[in-house]
């Protein structure tokens, strides 16, 4: 329909029609209604500290990929074997992709489980851990890094509330686990060679708030942003899209947290 519209306009104005071959345009009065391009199921906004599944605007139902991953993680949790748990979004999920070799070399001795899902925001992680992903699992340590996908819409304070609720929920369900809470990773502008912009200022505000959750008894906080930043940018040979680490970036991450994890896993 979008291709036909310019032709209808030119005929109405009496201008020379396009020379590009195409089917003749039907009279304007006979033209069928265009298929709406807007999402058929506009989704209400979600709050960072209120558990909610990731919804599909095409169906108005929970996103199929999200639910499939969640069900896999629930099954892993029920096995009760994992001693080290990672919770997060696509950056965490990437340990199974570009970071796989680093993951196996760095963490395999601790029977780790990776519960990362691409695109997740704080409310999605919260929904997952309230709906089975922490049942029957008793990891000695849980690594949490989440919040970057909230930054486009939510305030720093709201995002921090979401992270706080996740930490509280993990401890309510697994009182014995020690949480290694990571600062939200920096993100740059990939169109400007990874230079840090205004979005990173909000991330730093989030991190300033959540850093106060650390009591160095049950919650430990680490900010490893300086490992990824050179000058005022994130090198593209660490994060090619200025957000997701590659193998080199995952090695930097592993090297930064392994000493702390070693203590927490004792």
N, C-alpha and C positions, 0 to 999 in steps of 0.2 A: 504494500500500500504506500509505503514511503517513497518508492521509486516512481509511482504513478502520479503522485501529487504535483510535482513540478510540471509535468506534461499538461495536466488539466488547467493549471494556471496560465501557461503560455497560450493555450488555445483560446481561453476566455479573453485574454488581452489582445489576441490577434497577432501575436509575435510568431516568428518562424519556429516551428516545432523542432525538437531535438532530432538530429540525424541518426542517433544511436538506435539500432533496431530493437523494437519492443512491441508487445501486443498493443493494438489500438486501445485507447482509454475509453471506458464506458461513460455515458453521459453522467454528469454530476448527480443528477437525481436518482440514478440507478446504482450508484456506487455503494457497495455494502459497508457497513460500519467497520471501522478499523479495530483490530484486536488491541485492547488496552495494553500499553507498555508498562503501566504502573503495576506494582506487586498486587496480586489478587487478594492477598491477606495482609494488609498493613498491620504491622506488629506494634503493640504498645511498648513504650520504653521500659527497660528493666533497671532495677536499682542494684548497684554494686554489692550491697551487703544483704540482699534478699535472694535466697536460692531460687534459681530458675534454669530450666533446660535451654539449650540453644535451639531457637525456633527457625523453621524454614518458611520464608515469606511466600514461597510458591504453593505451599500446602496448608499453612497455618498450623502445622504439627511439628513436634520435635524433629530436628534435623536427623536424617537417617544415618549419616556417617558418625555423627556425635553419639547417637544411641548405640551403634554397633561397637564403637570403641569403648564406651561406658560398660557395656555388657561383658566385653573381654576383660576389662579391669576388675569388674565384680567377681568374675570367675577366678582370676589370679588371686584376688584377696581371699577368697574362700579357701584356697589351698593353704594359706597361712605360712608360706615358706619364706617370703621376702623379709629380709632383715634391714634393707635400706630402701626407702621409698622416695621417689621424685614426683612432685605434683606441679603441673604448670600447663602452658599453652604450646604453640608450635615450636618455640625455642627449646623447650624441654623435650617435646616429641622428637626433635631432631637428633637426639641421642641414638635413636634407632635408624637414622639415615646417615647423614654426613659424619655424625659423631660415633657411629657404631664401633669402629675399631678402638677408639679412645675409651669408650664405655667399657668394653670387655677387658681392656688392659688395666684400667684404673679402678674399676668397681666390682668386677666379677667375684672377687673373694668374699664379698658381703651379700651375696644372693640378692641383687638389686631388682627393683621393679620400677618401670617408667610409666607413670600415669599422666602423660602429656597429650593434649588434644589441640590441634591447630585451630586458631581463631578463638580459643576460649577467653572469656573475661572472668573476673572474680566471681560473679554470680553463678557462672556455669561450673566452675570448680567446686564452689560451695554446694551446688545441687548434687554434683556427683558424689561428694564425700558424705552427704546426708542421705544418699540413696544406694548404699551398698559397697562403695569402694574402700571403706575402712572396716568392713565387717570381717572378723576372724583374722585380721592381719595385725601383727604386733612388731613392727620394725623398731629397731633400736634408734634409728635416726630417720627423720623426714626432711627432705630438702624442698623448700617452697620458693618459687619465683613466678610471680603472676602480676598482671596489672597493665602491661603495655597496650593491650587491645581495648582497654577502657579509656585511654587518654584522649581519643578523638571526641568523646562526648561528655565524659564525667569530670567533675572537679577533682583536684588532688585530694581534698578532704574526703570526698565520697569514695574514691578509689582506696584510700587508706583504711576506711571503715570496712570495705570489702575484704581487704587483706587481713585485717584484724579479726573479722568474723571467721575467716578460714583457719587462722591460728587457733582461735578459741575452740572451734569445732574439732579440729584434729586432736587437741588435748582432751576434750570432753570424751571423745571416742577411744583414744589411745593414750591414757594418762602417763604411760611409762616411756613414750617416745620422746626423744630430744629433737627439737626443731632447729634446723639450720635455715633461717630466713634470709634469703638473698635480696639485696636491693634490686629493684627493677632495672634491667640492663639499659644502657644508653641506646638511643636510636638516632641515626643521622639521615640526611637527605641524599638519597641515592642519585638524584639528578645533579647534585653538586659535590660529587666525590666524597660522600659520607660526612659532610660538614654538619656539626651539631646545630640545631635550630631551636625555635621556640618550644617545640614539643619536648625537648629534653629538660627545659626549665620546669615544666610541670612534673616530669619524672623525678627530678631532684626534690621537688616539694613533697611528693609522695614518699620518697625514701627518707626524708628528714622526719616525717611523722612515724613511719613504721619502724624506724630504727629504735624508737623508744619502747618497743615491745620486748626488747631483749632484757632478760634478767640474768643471763649467763649461768642459769641453773637448768632451766627447761627450754628456754628460747635463746638462741645465739644468732647474732646478726652479722652479716658480711656484705660490704659494698666493694665489688671488684671492678667497678667501672674503669678505674685507671689502668687496668690490664688491657682494655680494649680501645682506649683513646690515645691518640698521638696528636699533640697540639690541640686543635679545635675540631678534630674529625676522627672518624672511625676508619682505619685503613681497610680498603676493599679486599685486601688479601686475607683479612680476618673475618669480615662480614661482607660478602659480595653485594648484598642488597641493603647494607647499612643497618640490618636488624638481626638477621639469622646467621649464626656462626657457621663457618665451614669446618673441615677437619682441624685446621690450624686453630681456629677459634675455640673449638671444643677442647683441644689440648690445653689451651690457656685457661679455660674454665676449670678443667679437671685439676691442673697443677695448682690453681689458686685455692681450691676448697679441700683437696685431699688431706693436708695436714690437720685441718680442723675436723674433718670426718673421721680420721684415724683416731682422734681422741674421743669423739662422740660414740664410736662403734665399740669401744672397749667394754 
